[in-house]
Amino acid sequence: MERREFLGLASKAALVGGAVAITGCNTGGGATATPAAAGNGQEAAAAVANDSSLPTVEWQMATSWPQALDTIYGGAVTVAERVAAMTGGKFKITPRTAGELAPGLQVLDVVSQGAVPIGHTASYYYVGKSNVMAFGTSLPFGLNAQQQNAWLYQGGGLDLLQPFYKDKFNVIQFPAGNTGAQMGGWWKKEINSLDDLKGRKMRIPGLGGKVMDKLGVTVQVLPGGEIFQALQTGAIDGAEWVGPYDDLKLSFNKAAKYYYFPGWWEPGPTLEIQVNLDEWNKLPQEYQEILKTAAYEANMTMLATYDAKNIAALQELIDGGTELRRYPEDVMSAAQDAAFELFNEYAAADPDFKSIFEQWSKFRDGIFQWNSLNEGGFTQFAYSQFDW
Ligand code: CA
């Protein structure tokens, strides 16, 4: 019976897959498609550089990140560098840090208005405009990085989200980074029960913040570069950003002692490039394909970078006196209940959220079942030596 149910879920997931908007390195694109993607980079870049029909394009890119965060800001840099390399420098994108072209949480605004052609940001910073924007990044108790990529690229996610961005913001977006499962943030005092959360002030964006609000937390959204000071001065009691490597760079360990896990609100958040649709439409098809491919590369490179760099950073934090704590079971259960209560409230009020949420939920059910078997079956055994 279980097998039949599983196959049922799988076939539903397959049905919604269909033609996805991005097929990345193997994109056909007709006779003028970029052969750079086929592994013949230098020749392809030279061909683009020598093709007098292809214009020189120079774009500024707004980002939500301080330059010091080489992992997440690095996603923007990867896109820019790869586009330049694949076009022999004819399509030049210059990333700018948060605050240079737009405040860190207003990248979508300037791209949507056409003031800036491209941005690199997290879509869930904009849930104030529509809760649908959470799907592009992460939902609490949602998908991990691998599952998020499966949903976006092959599970129908981008097919649903891209028309929404076009209609609502005149923007087209592509995944361009993932942090992997995040940590659960820093607290100056321990959280030993659900009651301990009530009345605490925490920096946490997106729907995770909405869930924390339901649990009695006073929620603030601050860009990465402003968190440390707020935590250090006691303006907030707790803060989350990403994970060991970034959090160490931001010196959160000097402002709070307790480092919680898991980051149940962000099991695998995607960052994305957002491109003004008018500017996108002006690009030759070759440059569109190159930009999509560069975004694909940033999506993979950022995740690999975080995963590799978090190992030593976690050890450094532990060696420096940071104390790791697991969120208590009653917090986890209450948070999960509050999250799905919230999703159902949004679905009842917003047909766009409802249709995407229903499709996403079916995909989540299916891939949770599959991954509990293959990934979970392995990790339960392999990680059992670690007693956190
Ligand atoms: Ca976070």
Residues whose N, C-alpha, C, O or C-beta is under 5 A from the ligand:
A	BS01	CA	Q182 E240 W241 V242 E266
